[in-house]
């Protein structure tokens, strides 16, 4: 099995595209870091006075009868946010390496997911497209072991992409913003209000919650790769599923408020990073339940993938 995995990794890294994806992720972290640095500017040293003046103005606006109720609600929420910053002595404009990692680098995980989908969707289908599937299967190995080696190599490659993003983001942030304070307090907005947390810990929590979603999406793409002989079709459907899943997830969250069965669909649970900000995404839907639902779908996808590949006609 080890030799098969090494062979699959060698095949992956002999392709220029695999290296290009790594370079793009590193460059994206650098470019976005420079843009963020230029727009963030220097932290305001008089931030407390600024917040106090904003709170005073907000109190006047709340007493103004000409302002609509909806706008007053927003003003009140913003006033409470500013008051929390003052009470906890937290500069809302503070920028450091860890602030950059938490607010910007986490958003670039979409690139990791996209490239993982492309590589995974092409993994098996490319063998059919290139006509090398027969040479692969005539080796003295079981079909399942060959497929498993491909799957493990993809898992390793996706983790390399994640590590590349974290390393590139950290180095970029270190150069542009300095080391900063890992334990600095921040306030992040969630559905049910503000959450006070530690900036460095929050970043790693988001990354941790991102990994199960990446695993499931990679598995879906890998399954598509075994179902279709056309590499273009497999990759196209994989990318389509990736981008549609976000919109469907939001729609299903709305439907789940009326229909109980909707919360058991996979799409609302594909983004677990929301749990870094809130305890549940729906009534009675917490992180353990989301992980359980993803686990069930994961087993189904894996079983379908290996069973189909075992029985598949390899004639091309």
JOSULGI-V524798 format. One record per residue. RES is the residue in one small letter. SS is DSSP state (~ for helix, > for strand, _ for the rest). PHI is phi as a letter, one per 20 degrees, with the letter a starting at -180 (NA if undefined). PSI is psi in radians with two decimals (NA if undefined). Layout:
# JOSULGI-V524798
res | ss | phi | psi
RES | SS | PHI | PSI
RES | SS | PHI | PSI
This chain:
# JOSULGI-V524798
res | ss | phi | psi
x | _ | NA | -0.71
x | ~ | f | -0.73
x | ~ | f | -0.63
x | ~ | f | -0.73
x | ~ | f | -0.76
x | ~ | f | -0.70
x | ~ | f | -0.73
x | ~ | f | -0.67
x | ~ | f | -0.67
x | ~ | f | -0.72
x | ~ | f | -0.65
x | ~ | f | -0.78
x | ~ | e | -0.04
x | _ | e | -0.21
x | _ | e | 2.30
x | ~ | f | -0.61
x | ~ | g | -0.64
x | ~ | f | -0.69
x | ~ | f | -0.61
x | ~ | f | -0.70
x | ~ | f | -0.72
x | ~ | f | -0.76
x | ~ | f | -0.72
x | ~ | f | -0.75
x | ~ | f | -0.77
x | ~ | f | -0.77
x | ~ | f | -0.65
x | ~ | f | -0.73
x | ~ | f | -0.69
x | ~ | f | -0.85
x | ~ | f | -0.83
x | ~ | f | -0.61
x | ~ | f | -0.76
x | ~ | f | -0.76
x | ~ | f | -0.80
x | ~ | f | -0.68
x | ~ | f | -0.70
x | ~ | f | -0.59
x | ~ | e | -0.44
x | ~ | f | -0.63
x | _ | m | -2.97
x | _ | e | 2.45
x | _ | g | 2.43
x | _ | f | 2.11
x | _ | f | -0.40
x | _ | d | 0.62
x | ~ | f | -0.56
x | ~ | f | -0.77
x | ~ | f | -0.65
x | ~ | f | -0.76
x | ~ | f | -0.69
x | ~ | f | -0.71
x | ~ | f | -0.62
x | ~ | f | -0.69
x | ~ | f | -0.73
x | ~ | f | -0.73
x | ~ | f | -0.65
x | ~ | f | -0.68
x | ~ | f | -0.65
x | ~ | f | -0.73
x | ~ | f | -0.62
x | ~ | f | -0.42
x | _ | e | -0.09
x | _ | e | 2.02
x | _ | f | -0.28
x | _ | f | -0.31
x | _ | e | 2.28
x | _ | f | 2.71
x | ~ | f | -0.67
x | ~ | f | -0.68
x | ~ | f | -0.61
x | ~ | f | -0.63
x | ~ | f | -0.75
x | ~ | f | -0.74
x | ~ | f | -0.74
x | ~ | f | -0.74
x | ~ | f | -0.76
x | ~ | f | -0.64
x | ~ | f | -0.70
x | ~ | f | -0.65
x | ~ | f | -0.83
x | ~ | f | -0.64
x | ~ | f | -0.66
x | ~ | f | -0.71
x | ~ | f | -0.73
x | ~ | f | -0.81
x | ~ | f | -0.65
x | ~ | e | 0.01
x | _ | l | 0.84
x | _ | d | 2.12
x | _ | f | 1.99
x | _ | f | -0.29
x | _ | e | 0.09
x | _ | f | 2.38
x | _ | c | 2.20
x | _ | b | -3.13
x | ~ | g | -0.76
x | ~ | f | -0.56
x | ~ | f | -0.74
x | ~ | f | -0.76
x | ~ | f | -0.77
x | ~ | f | -0.68
x | ~ | e | -0.44
x | _ | d | -0.90
x | ~ | f | -0.65
x | ~ | f | -0.53
x | ~ | f | -0.40
x | ~ | f | -0.04
x | ~ | f | -0.32
x | ~ | f | -0.56
x | ~ | f | -0.71
x | ~ | g | -0.80
x | ~ | f | -0.78
x | ~ | f | -0.84
x | ~ | f | -0.58
x | ~ | f | -0.73
x | ~ | f | -0.78
x | ~ | f | -0.84
x | ~ | f | -0.73
x | ~ | f | -0.71
x | ~ | f | -0.45
x | ~ | e | -0.10
x | ~ | g | -0.98
x | _ | e | -0.71
x | ~ | g | -0.55
x | ~ | f | -0.57
x | ~ | f | -0.68
x | ~ | f | -0.75
x | ~ | f | -0.64
x | ~ | e | -0.18
x | _ | m | 0.34
x | _ | e | 0.04
x | ~ | f | -0.64
x | ~ | f | -0.77
x | ~ | f | -0.55
x | ~ | f | -0.69
x | ~ | e | -0.18
x | _ | e | -0.04
x | _ | f | 2.74
x | _ | f | 0.98
x | _ | c | 2.61
x | _ | f | 2.63
x | ~ | g | -0.72
x | ~ | f | -0.61
x | ~ | f | -0.62
x | ~ | f | -0.78
x | ~ | f | -0.69
x | ~ | f | -0.67
x | ~ | f | -0.66
x | ~ | f | -0.77
x | ~ | f | -0.79
x | ~ | f | -0.68
x | ~ | f | -0.64
x | ~ | f | -0.67
x | ~ | f | -0.75
x | ~ | f | -0.75
x | ~ | f | -0.73
x | ~ | f | -0.66
x | ~ | f | -0.58
x | ~ | f | -0.68
x | ~ | f | -0.73
x | ~ | f | -0.82
x | ~ | f | -0.68
x | ~ | f | -0.78
x | ~ | f | -0.80
x | ~ | f | -0.79
x | ~ | f | -0.81
x | ~ | f | -0.71
x | ~ | f | -0.74
x | ~ | f | -0.79
x | ~ | f | -0.74
x | ~ | f | -0.81
x | ~ | f | -0.64
x | ~ | f | -0.73
x | ~ | f | -0.74
x | ~ | e | -0.61
x | ~ | c | -0.15
x | _ | n | 2.99
x | _ | f | -0.70
x | _ | m | -3.09
x | _ | d | 2.00
x | _ | g | -0.60
x | _ | e | 0.23
x | _ | f | 2.42
x | > | f | 2.51
x | > | c | 2.82
x | > | d | 2.23
x | > | c | 2.50
x | > | e | 2.35
x | > | c | 3.11
x | _ | f | -0.68
x | _ | e | 0.36
x | > | o | -2.78
x | > | e | 2.61
x | > | c | 2.19
x | > | e | 2.28
x | > | b | 3.12
x | > | e | 2.26
x | ~ | f | -0.79
x | ~ | f | -0.77
x | ~ | f | -0.63
x | ~ | f | -0.68
x | ~ | f | -0.88
x | ~ | f | -0.51
x | ~ | f | -0.72
x | ~ | f | -0.71
x | ~ | f | -0.73
x | ~ | f | -0.75
x | ~ | f | -0.37
x | ~ | f | -0.57
x | ~ | f | -0.78
x | ~ | f | -0.67
x | ~ | f | -0.75
x | ~ | f | -0.73
x | ~ | f | -0.79
x | ~ | f | -0.76
x | ~ | f | -0.68
x | ~ | f | -0.70
x | ~ | f | -0.69
x | ~ | f | -0.79
x | ~ | f | -0.70
x | ~ | f | -0.68
x | ~ | f | -0.77
x | ~ | f | -0.60
x | ~ | f | -0.55
x | ~ | e | -0.38
x | ~ | e | -0.52
x | _ | d | 2.38
x | _ | e | -0.41
x | _ | e | 2.09
x | ~ | f | -0.75
x | ~ | f | -0.71
x | ~ | f | -0.78
x | ~ | f | -0.79
x | ~ | f | -0.73
x | ~ | f | -0.79
x | ~ | f | -0.67
x | ~ | f | -0.78
x | ~ | f | -0.67
x | ~ | f | -0.80
x | ~ | f | -0.70
x | ~ | g | -0.86
x | ~ | f | -0.50
x | ~ | f | -0.50
x | ~ | g | -0.64
x | ~ | f | -0.82
x | ~ | f | -0.73
x | ~ | f | -0.63
x | ~ | f | -0.78
x | ~ | f | -0.69
x | ~ | f | -0.73
x | ~ | f | -0.55
x | ~ | g | -0.69
x | ~ | f | -0.76
x | ~ | f | -0.60
x | ~ | f | -0.34
x | _ | f | -0.38
x | _ | d | -0.58
x | _ | d | 2.05
x | ~ | f | -0.65
x | ~ | f | -0.45
x | ~ | f | -0.52
x | ~ | f | -0.19
x | ~ | e | -0.04
x | _ | f | 2.72
x | _ | f | -0.54
x | ~ | f | -0.72
x | ~ | f | -0.28
x | ~ | d | 0.04
x | _ | f | -0.28
x | _ | d | 1.59
x | ~ | e | -0.13
x | ~ | f | -0.29
x | ~ | f | -0.44
x | ~ | f | -0.17
x | ~ | f | -0.28
x | _ | d | -0.40
x | _ | b | 2.79
x | _ | e | -0.36
x | > | b | 2.68
x | > | d | -0.39
x | > | b | 2.97
x | _ | f | 2.19
x | _ | m | 0.16
x | > | d | 1.75
x | > | d | -3.13
x | ~ | g | -0.82
x | ~ | g | -0.68
x | ~ | f | -0.75
x | ~ | f | -0.75
x | ~ | f | -0.67
x | ~ | f | -0.77
x | ~ | f | -0.76
x | ~ | f | -0.65
x | ~ | f | -0.72
x | ~ | f | -0.82
x | ~ | f | -0.67
x | ~ | f | -0.79
x | ~ | f | -0.73
x | ~ | f | -0.81
x | ~ | f | -0.75
x | ~ | f | -0.80
x | ~ | f | -0.81
x | ~ | g | -0.73
x | ~ | f | -0.87
x | ~ | f | -0.66
x | ~ | f | -0.79
x | ~ | f | -0.74
x | ~ | f | -0.61
x | ~ | f | -0.66
x | ~ | e | -0.05
x | _ | f | 2.46
x | _ | f | 2.16
x | _ | e | 0.11
x | _ | f | 2.31
x | _ | c | NA
